[in-house]
Structure formats: C-alpha cells, structure tokens
Amino acid sequence: MLEALLLALFGLPTEPVVSDRAEVVVHASRSRDYVHYAKVKIQDIEEFKCFDELMQRESSWRTKDNPQLADNPKSSAYGIPQALPGHKMATAGHDWATNPITQIRWVIDYYLPERYEGSPCKALQHHDRKGWY
C-alpha cells in the first residue's frame, strides 16, 4: 500500500506490493518517504539493511530537502546514491536532480542490477573493500 501511495504521489509506474514481510526499523532522522519507498522496493530485510548502510555512507540520505544538497564538489557525484556523474540517473526519470524517489529507483532498478546482481549487500561488500561502490 505504501509503495502504491508513493508511486501515485510521484507519478511513477505502479508495481506490485508485497505486504507479508517483516518491518525494518529506520532511524527517525532518515524516516522520509523515499526511505520508506526503498524499504518497499527491497523485499529482503538484510538487503535493505545493506542498502541503508550504503546510502548512509554515501550521502547520509541527504537531498535538497535533507538538509544539504547531496552534491560532491570534489567528484561531481550527486544525490542520495552519489551517482557519478549524477546525470546518469536520468535513465530513471527526467527529475533525477530533484526527486529522491527517482534517485532511489535508479540505484535499485538500474545501477545495482547492472553492477552487483541487484544486491545491496554485494555493493556494500565492494564498498568495504574499495571505499566506493
């Protein structure tokens, strides 16, 4: 239900929602709609924990509204997932620079499947070894 609401609010395509999985508790400072969107998109609890840790390391879940723009002036990495370059998130939507849902959708639906077989935990393991993912 939450995903359907978020999808409707942000004008994204409707996808099935799985409601019979355990709930993951997210730190209150990161409990925004886009974090909940990620929880719904990632079906496995352990994978979500890895995703949460990865986004925390990359940007602390920062967006234009939270509280700084997640723009890295040293590398030009951008957004919650710190995409480099940021404009590659346009594959997930034209509003990639301003919409945290589009950024989350890009990392979950495009980047992780391409680089890490869709596994945030594999991406986190890579980050542990290399310092980036």
Protein Blocks (a to p, Z undefined) as FASTA:
>chain_A
ZZmmmmmmnopacddddfkbccddddfklmcfklmmmmmmpmblklmmmmmmmmmmmnoo
pafklmbccddfknopgcjkopacfklmmmnocklmmmmklmmmmmmmmmmmmmnnopak
lmmmmmmmnopZZ
